[in-house]
Amino acid sequence: MWLRGTLVRGKRSSRHREFDVTVSPKLILMTDQLLTPSLELRTDLKALEQSINMAIWLAENEHEPRVGDVDCPLLAEKYGINRKSCYTAFVEDKQDGRYGCRFETCYTFHVYSLDDAVRHQRDHHFNHRPFMCVPANGRLW
């Protein structure tokens, strides 16, 4: 596939230079897939988000289930990391030591540990606080 275009040199310059580039259709498809998740992935993650938002453990701020647990949503098992938090379904491993977020509003977000990426999901997307401190007398403030 040939692309033809004009390269503009500098913002104030009126000089243009023609260029020809050979681009593989496979490369365009790969780049497209990297930039936008598939429709199936987006649909599944939206359904998983709704499932988690209705979960009793979220409402009661209990610990979330791990992937593979009986009470773990099925879609979390499809996209999550086995024996880790079900929130790992919303974490993207960037394969360079960084972890990102699959929510559209956070595509540029990245951290260097899986635990921090899961913490991001709890705090920013689900308002989940399972690590509440309980006073010695057992009554919350």
N, C-alpha and C positions, 0 to 999 in steps of 0.2 A: 504494500500500500504506500503510495506516495502522498506526502503532504507538501503543499506549496504555501509559502507565506512571506511576510515582510518583517524584517527585523528593524526595529527603530533603535537608533543609537542615541541614548541620552534623552532627557525630557525636553530640552530646548532645541535640540538639533532637528533639522528637517531632512537630514540624510537618511536614506533608507537603503537597505541592501537585501536583495532577493536571496532566498535560500531554499534548498530542496532537502527533505529529510525522508529517509526510508524508515518506516515504522511497521513492526510486525503487528498484525491484528491480534495475535495472542497476547502481546504486551499491553495493548490497549484494554483487552478484556481483563487481564490480571490487574492492571492499575485501577480499572473501574471497580473490580471486586474488592480491592483493598480500601478504596475510598468510601464505598457505600456497602453496608451489609446486605445480604440477600433478603428478598421479601419474606422468605420462610423464616429466616433468623429474626427479623424485626417482628413478625407476627407472633412467633413463639415467645420471644422475650416479653412482648407486651402482655400476652396471656399469662406468662409466669409472674410478671409484676402484679397483675390483678389477683392471681392465686395467693401470692405472698401477702398482699395487702389485706386479704380476707382471713388469713391464718390466725388461729387463736394464740399461738405462741408469740406472734408479733404484737397483738393487742395487749397481752399480759407481760410484755417485755421479758419473756423467757428466752433461753438460748435457741438460736435457729437450728434446724436439723442439718445434719451432714448429708452429703450426697451418698446415697446407698441406704440411709435410714428408712424405716417403714413410713414415717410421716413426711418424708421429703417429696416435694412435688415431682412428678415424672419428667417435666421439661427441664428441671434442674439437673436431673440425672443425664439428660441428653447433652447439655452444654456445660455442666459443671465439672469440677475435678473430684474424682472419687475420694471419699473419706474426708473431704474438706467441707467448709460451709456451703450451704446451698446458694449463697450469694456469689460464689465463684462463677456461676453461669453468666453473670453480668460483667465479669472481669475478662479482659482480653490479654493474652500473653503475647507480647510484641516480639518475642524470640531474640531479644537483645539485652535481656536482664531487666526489662521494664514491663510493668503491667499497666494496662489502660482500662478505661471504662467504656462499656458498650452503649450507654445511654447517649442519645444524639447531642444533648447539651454539654456533654463532657468528652467529646472525641479527642481534645487536646490534652486531657488529664493523663498524667502518668506518674507512677511511683516505682520504687526499686524493690519492694517486697510484696508478696501475696497478701500478707496480713494487713498491710496498709491499704491495699486495694479493697479488701473485704471491709475494713473499717470505713473507707470512703462510701461503700454501698450502704452500710448501716446508718451512717451519719447523714449523708446528703440525699439519699434517695428513698429511704424507708423510715427515717426517724426512729430507729430501733435502738433502745438503750438497755441491753440485757445485763450490763455490768453495774447496776445501780448499787450504791453503798447502802447497807441496812444497818441502822444503829444497833448497839448491843441490846437495847430493850425491845427490839423487834418492830417498833413503830416507825413508819416513815414520817418525816417532818410535815 
